[in-house]
Amino acid sequence: MLNNRFHINIKQILNTLIRRTLSAAFLLIFVLNIKAQSVSRMDIDFTVFGNDLKHSVAGGMNAPQFSEVDLNNDGILDLYVFDRAGNTSTTFINEGTANAVSYNFAPEYAKNFPDSLVNFVLLRDYNDDGIHDIFSYSVQPGVPGIAVYNGYYNDADEIAFELKNSVLYYPGSTNNIPVNLAVLNIDIPDINDIDCDGDLDILTFDIGGGYVDWFRNYSVEDGYGRDSLIFRLEKNCWGGFYESGFNIEISLATEPEECADGFTDDSPTDRHAGSTLLTWDLNNDDAVEIMLGDVSFDHISMLTNNGTCDKAWMTDQDNAFPEYDTPAAIPVFPATFKLDVNNDGLLDLLVSPNNKVSIQDTENVWYYRNITNNDNPVLQLVQKDLFVGEMVDLGTNSNPTFIDYNADGLLDLIVGNNSKYVPFGEKDPRLFLFENVGTATSPAFELVDEDYLNFSQYSSTTFYFSPTVGDLDSDGDMDLLVGEQWGGLYYAENTAGAGNPVSFDLVQPLYQSLDVRNVSRPTIHDLNEDGLMDIIVGERNGILNYFQNYGTVGAPLFYPNLDTLANTNTLGLVSTKDVGFLTGHSAPNFIDIEGKRTLVCGSEKGIIKIYDGITSEPEAVFNKLDNAYANIQEGKNTCLAIADIDNDNFYEMVIGNERGGLSAFNTNWALEPVSVQNPTTASFSFDIFPNPSTDISTIQWKNANIVEMTILNQMGQIIQTQTLRNQQQIQINTQSFAKGFYFVSLQSGQQRSVQKLIVQ
């Protein structure tokens, strides 16, 4: 794109005068206009390998946990998914089609689930009121255990929750002093009616991680029915077995009521921790079997219970369950969940990872259909990517940016990832190119290159690719800059020329030796408004690094020393580090919102932070407008691509996250600035002709001696700015513009008008 600017001193003086003369009324109108628009999710079609994705922008899945729940009080059990990676809630409405997996992504119900859910979430109706309740990891800081939320239906017939217990307690062995019912933050307990009395008990591994503790619920025995949670430690080696974690073989007791000895002379002395539990009566004898997932292994162990409801005794084991079919194999640390997936009245099995890192992050929801009955279920593997196969999911972490790579006037997507899972610690990072095959008002994307520019060739030295585009060399076309794990930058110059499909030159690793230490997330923006594009880089620590362009048009030059001249690693004193987080993972974007330069920043926590007061002054402190924009939380490590992709004059936002998927939102950020008219002066307006334009267009106005003209593209990037004196018109050459639409803003004093220019 063009960057035809006047000298910085004139530009800065005019901007300063304009800012100082803006009235309080202007600021009030700006704020009111922002608040007047709504923020909502956007549904965008994606096609991958010829498949139209049903849940394309549901955000991906890495370590999902599944529960049935009636979200809308229609009597049909829907689906709730909690993902340990990012602590996100995702909801799906069940169409209820018999013998079919028929769910629709319904994110509007997720807002009713508590923000405090972490580590594990299991939905169970403990009080028998027909409404599911939540059992989750303790919300009491420093106390490992279980929190409980009571479910209810609000006025809109949507399920919602209120906290009942921040942590569950049971009477200890010393003077019945209450002790927290401990669950390690890496574990998933089992919550089920173990003793066949109608109320829900809890099984969880002890702190050492070898034996299972049975916390018996005495609500029924004490005469309360099922409306109470009264737990006592009934047995500290339920089922009699011991799991060491050093061998997939489970030690079993030889007699009922005995505890297996898990240690031998050759056993390691370190204690084992990290397990998942699921009980299920698989042989219709009321005594539940148990499935174990372990942090050390890929497979599920199923132990057969030859005891009774009150006296469990595990006597047989299948350590590659189900051995009669394809055994579940989830690297590593599998978790199991039972629910009726396909609306046939039979309980099926889902298996997924329980780790947050170094896990199978694609093909990671194994669906076993029950092909017999609920008395003696036989489980048959149907697919390995249930739900997740219908989403854009690129593995772990997704970092999107917009670019019109084929110069057709529609913005396409380049998305980088951290990696897809590869065994033995290897990495498979890539750039993925999605072409916009929709229209100017209805975008739709198709994957056309799953290793764009062959970026996987760098996998032996780095990963975690974060792309951005901008006219770094000021030649009118969009160049590519890619951040990576170790804080450097990869650069590919676009040599195509303005208005042509991109043609990237050879990739330059470690571009000009720029380095921000860890997880660089760059953006290209002329911060000091001198006509040369600068580089601003977010990073793992949550700060912003500014590298000023000291070069010339066609020859950008940057100094790697952040202490050099105007460079800084404390730009605007921005920090995306939140309470409880050691790092911040800042992901900056600079856009123009209604004539105001604005910083929009993703973060490790996942919330979106917004700043104005943007300047390159060394001592500048950017003004934080919003610390959690629209309360959007799509999981950890959010990265944003922002542009007007449906021609509605408002920005849309595509968000990447730790789970490797994408989500999309309509925003309330308008590209068109607010017009503020002084009632004592004549109205300021202008004309553009011809419009649409193919080569030369004329911009004509009246009643203004000094006019500042700014032209923005769909991504809110300034491609041309000029201060015009003592003239009534100007001609602009649009031959060097890429096809698409632009916003032409003319400002005279406090009066601003905007028109859309279409380039064909």
ABEGO torsion letter per residue (X at the ends): XBBBBBBAAAAAAAAAAAAAABBAAAAAAAAAAAAABBBBBBBBBBBBGGBBBAAAAAGEBABBBBBBBBAAGAGBBBBBBBBABGGBBBBBBBAGBBGBBBBBBBAAAAAABBAABBGBBBBBBAAGAGBBBBBBBBABBGBBEBBBBBBBBBAAGBBBBBBABABBBBBBABGGBBBBBBBBAABBBBBBBAAGAGBBBBBBBBAAGABBBBBBBAAAAAGAEAABBBBBBABABBGGBBBAGABABBBBBABBGBBBBABBAABBABBBBGBBBBBBBAAGAGBBBBBBBBAABABBBBBBBABBAABBBBABBBABOBAABBBBBBOBGBBBBBBBAAGAGBBBBBBBBABABGBBABGABBBBBBABBAABBBBBBABAABGAAABBBAEBEBBBBBBBAAGAGBBBBBBBBABBBBBGGBBBBBBBBBBBABBAABBBBBBABABBGGAAAAAAABBGBBBBBEBAAGAGBBBBBBBBAAGBBBBBBBAAEBGBBBBBBBBBBGBGGBBAGBGBBBBBBBAAGAGBBBBBBBBAAGBBBBBBBABBBGBBBBBABAABEABBAABGGBBABBBGBABAGBBBBBBBBGGBBBBBBBBAAGBBBBBBGBBABAABBBBBABABBGGBBAEBGBBBBBBBAAGAGBBBBBBBBAAGBBBBBBBABBABBBBBBBAABBBBBBBBOBOBBAABBBBBBBGBABBBBBBBBAAGBBABBBBBBGBABBBBBAAABBBEBBBBBBBBEABBBBBBBBBX
